[in-house]
Structures are given as C-alpha cells and as structure tokens.
Amino acid sequence: MVFFLNKKVLSFDNVVDDIILGLENWCVAFNNFFLIFIQYMKFIFVFIILAIGILTLLRLRGIYLQPRLKKVEKDEDTLTKSRLILGTVYISLAFGILFNYGIYFLIWILDPLPDRLIFNFIEFSGIDPFYLNGIKDFTIVQLPHEKTIYYCFSFFSLTSFLNIVLSLWYLINNNRIINNPRKTMMWLLSSVMGCVLFGFTPFLPLFL
C-alpha cells in the first residue's frame, strides 16, 4: 500500500514538473517570437511617425492632390506654425528612433513620469513584491516566464503609446479626416490610461 501511495505521489510530482517545464519552454518560444516581432514593430513605428509627420507638413493633401492645390489661394495654402512644429517633431522623432538616439531621449524624458501602476494592483492581490522584481526591471529579468510577462506589458505599453501619438495628430490637425472627435478623445484617454498602467517606456529598450 505504501508503495502504491509513493508511486502516485511521484507520478503527480512528475506531472507537475512536466507542466512547469512545458510552460517554461513555451515562454522561451514566445520570447524569441516577441523579440523578432518588436524589431518589425520598430520599423513600422518609424514608418507611421514619419508618414504622419510628412502628411502634417503637407496639410494632409500630399502629392495625390496637387491639382487641387493649384486652385487653392496662396494664403490658405501656407503652413501654420503648429503644423510646421508638429510635423518637424514627428519627422525628427522617426529618425531618432530609427538611429536609436531618439530612444534614449524618450527614455530620459518619459522615465520620471509616474506609471506602471499595474504592479500596485498586483501587490494588492497578496503576491509577494519580491516576485515582481523580475518583471519590473528588464535588466534583472532572468526566468523565461518573467520575460514573457515583461514582454506582454511592453506590448500594451507600445500599443497605448502609439495610440497617443495618432490621437494627438488627429486632434491637432483639425481636418475633415476627424469625423468623430469624441471617439478620438476616448481613444486618447484610454491610451493615456494604458500607459499609466503599463508604463510609457517598457517597450523602448527593446527597440535598441
């Protein structure tokens, strides 16, 4: 009887170990996928910011509406200061991210902001704060599942930050393309909330 009990206990322990090992292997595979994905997202991010910067300077008309530009009075076609500054900032930011110096600048500017409040809610659940150190700081992440959690938070951070950039562009460029300003404001508020929860900068070191 004791032999069978020990055999059941050993079998259960083996199953648990196999499940944990399988989850860790899945996390390793996911982490490798995310590192490739984030590199694609870096160039897509640069392309989006560069595109909206150019469109801003062209007042959302561009080369496709050149015949229409000829019919517009010269005074009406002059770029305003706000569009000129906004477009220049977006284009400079795009090249800065592409060549990495803009990433360091964004980390320096955005890091002091109070964010990553998601960890406060996790701590309220009773989880030991010691176990959260591995997913709070990318430089001390060691275990595969810690990297996976950090990457997931970084994805939400990236999505929220990109939505903020697009929403601000839509609002500042008061144009006909904005057919629902209330919806744009809701996207902006939800994106700011997402960055406050998951952070403004967790995805930036992954772009380097």
N, C-alpha and C positions, 0 to 999 in steps of 0.2 A: 504493500500500500504506500509506504513512504517513497519507494522507488518511482511509482507512478505519479505521485504528487510532485516530486522533484522534477520529473520529466515534463510535466505540464507547466511548472514554473519556468523551467529552462526554455521550453518552446515559446511561452508567452514573451519572455525576455528577448528571445531571438527575433520574434516577430516585431516587437517594438524597436529593436535595434535596426532591423531591416527597413522599417518605415522611416526612421530618422535618417538613416543613410541614404535612402531613396530621395527624401526631401532635400537633403543637402546636395545631392547630385543634380537634382532638378534646379536648385538655386544656382549652382555653378553654371549650368547650361543657360539659364535665364540671364545671369550676369554677363556672360560672353555675348549673348544676343543684344543686351542693352547697350554695351559698350560700342558695338557696331552701329546700333540704331542711333545713339546720341551723336555719333560723328556725322551721320547723314543729316540729322536734325540741325547740326551746327551750320551746314551749308544751306539748308532750307531756310533756317532762321536768318542768315545773312542775306539770302536772296529776297526774302519777304521785306526786310527792313530797307534794303537798297531799292527795291521796287517802289515801295510807298514813299521813300524819300524823293525819288525821281518824279513820281506822279504828283507829289506835292509841289515841286518846283514848276511843273508843267500845268498846275492848276487842274489836274485830273483830266486833261484833254490829250496831251501827247501827240505823237506823230500821226495817229489814226484820224484826228480831227483837224488836220491842218487847213483843209478848205474852209471849215467853219471859222477858224481863227482869222482868216483873211477878211471876213465880214464883220469881225468884232472891232469896235473902236479901240484905238491905241491906249487911251486912258483906262478903259475897262480891262485891258489885257495885261496891265502892269502887275507884277507880283507884289503882294503886300509883304510887309516886314515879317509878319507872323508866319506866313507860308515859307518865306525865304529862310528864316531861322530854323523852323521845324524841319524843312527838307534837308538843310545842311547838317543838322544834328543827326538825322536818321542816316544819311549817307556816311558821315564820319563814324557813326556807331557801327554801321555794317562793315566798313573796312577795318575798324578797330577789333571787332570780334573775329574777323577773318584772319588777321595777323596777330591775334592774341593780346595785344597791348590794351585793347578796349575791354577785354575780360577782366584784367587786373584792375582797371579803372572802375568798372562796375562793382567788383567785389569791394573795393575800397570805399566807394560811395554808399552802397546799399547794406554793407555788413553791419553798421551801427544801428540800423532800423530794428525796432522790436518785432520779432517774428518767430516762427516755428513754435507757435503756441499749442500745436497738436500734442507736444510732449507733456504739457501741463495737464491736458485731459487724460493722457495715458497714465500719468503718475497718480491721478485721482482714482484710477481703477484699482490701485493697490499693488501695481507692479513695482518691484524694487528699482529705484532710479539708477542703480549700478548697472543694470542690464540695458539701460538706454544709452549708455555712453558710447557703445559701439555704433549706434545709428545716428548719433548727434554730430559726431565729428568724423568726416571722411578720412582724415589722416590716421585714425586709430582703428578703423574698421578692419577686422581680421576674419571673422567667420563668414562663410558664404551666405547664410540667411540674414546676417546683419547687412551685408552689401545689398542684398535683394530689397530689404526694407528701405534702405537709404535710396536706392535707385527708384523705387516706387514713389517715394516722397519727392525725389528730384523731378520725376515726370510730371507730377501735379504742380510743382513749382514752375517748371518750364511752361506748361500749358497756361497757367494763370498769368505769368509774366508776358507771354506772347499776346494773350487776350487784352491785357492792359495797354500794350503798345498799339494794337489795332484799334481799340476803343478810343484812345486818345486821338489817334489820327482821324477817325471818323468824326469825332466831336469838334476838333479844331478846324478841320477842313469842312466848314459848313457848306455842304454841297448837296445836290439833288440825290446823290447816292445814299444819303441818310433818309430813308423813308419811314423809319421808326426810331426816333431819338430815345424814346422811353426804353425800348428794348436794348439799345446801345448802352444806356445808363445802367440797366440791370446787369448787363454783361460786365461793365466796368466795376460795379460794386461787388459782384460775385468773384471777379478775378482778384480784386484787392483783398477780399476775404480769404481767398485761396492762398495768396502769397503770405498773408499774415499767419495763416495756419501752418503752411508747409515751408515757408521761407522764400525770400527774394533771391537768394544766391546759391542754394544747394546744387543746382544744375550747372552753374558756371565753371567750377573746377573740372567738370567732366568734358568741357569744351576744349580744354588745353591739350 
